[in-house]
Amino acid sequence: MTIPLGCKSHSYTITDREGRVISSGGLLTEVEYNRVLNDSSSASVTIGVSDAECCNQLGGVRSWRHRLNIYRGVSLMWSGFVLNPRWDVESMTVQAVDLVGLLDRRVPHQDFNFTGTDLTAIAQLLIEDAFFPDDPGHEIVVIGPSGVTGGRAYPQNIGQTADHLRDLADTGIDFTAVGNTIVIMPDDFCEVVGRLTDTDLPDGLSVTEDGSNLVTRQIVAGSDESGVVGEAGGTNDYYGLLELYSEQTSITTTAAAQEAAVAKLASSAIVPVHIDTQSLTLSPDAAIDAASLVPGWCVDITTTATCRDVSQRLKITGLQVTESGGSDATPGQEQITLQVTATGDTLAVT
């Protein structure tokens, strides 16, 4: 039996590179953090200065040297590197970025040339290489192979590692950061972590169609030196012909370009219906665990509240959590929202 989402208060620690706790006792008056699919996530907390000792601790916080860790109850929900600390008269605001944000400041430290290698293995090797010279403490979890292979080259010192991962995410994998872990999964991974209905979204929701992302034919070009091009798809009986050309300079073989085009088509040739929950609060009675709301996993959502009835399995692409208005006597008001998108690789219209 799943415990209801509930309403919980947040706490924090700020730790040193060696793990030593720098600060944990200040009062959180504002909390905001997110989880994001195929990109870096961020967090911001405002900490009230309670006494001279607290002030002394917070005065020692430094960018990139220290990590912000946010807990919901006893669950670690977010962890990342302090990026922009700001000290005010009675409070301090800490803005931070996750492990993927650190990969935006890392480059390949050797030449990589992959042939016939699954994209999940390529992503894992790029991450391990990025952290090898100076490892802040990380784990990599690979859910399974993508089934897409390459044909990829990454010269030493050229390009940011996170950008290379984003390119791979366009052609067959997904990735996300949770705490100290980077999770890599195949693009079609969709393990269900909960089920939601109209009663779980008491403020209502919107059902929308995002035709801007619909493509029926994909063309992918590799590096200029290779001159390779791959293509997949064609004219759809219902939607007609919608073509998209893109370049991935890391691709070096025709087979890799072809597989990239097929993978991109699988993620773009889907019925563009999705349920928009970006500004809605999940009910505290929703039978779902907040810690399990990880981008890349899925939820089943059924709604009959609008003229467009939908019962659909949707992939979580983002999670945002905020808490504000806290005091010594009472916790702040918590709001949890999801961003989701359609799954599947067929253009069957219902």
Secondary structure, 3 states (H helix, E strand, C coil): CCCCCCCCCEEEEEEECCCCEEECCCEEEEEEEEEECCCCCEEEEEEECCCHHHHHHHHCCCCCCEEEEEEECCEEEEEEEEEEEEECCCEEEEEEECHHHHHCCCCCCCCEEEEEEEHHHHHHHHHHHHHCCCCCCCEEEECCCCCCEEEEEECCCCCCHHHHHHHHHCCCEEEEEECCEEEEEECCCCCEEEEEEHHHCCCCCEEEECHHHCCCEEEEECCCCCCCEEEEECCECCCECCEEEEECCCECCHHHHHHHHHHHHHHHCCCCEEEECCCCCCCCCCCCCHHHCCCCCEEEEEECCCCCCEEEEEEEEEEEEEEECCCCCCCCEEEEEEEEEECCCCCCCC
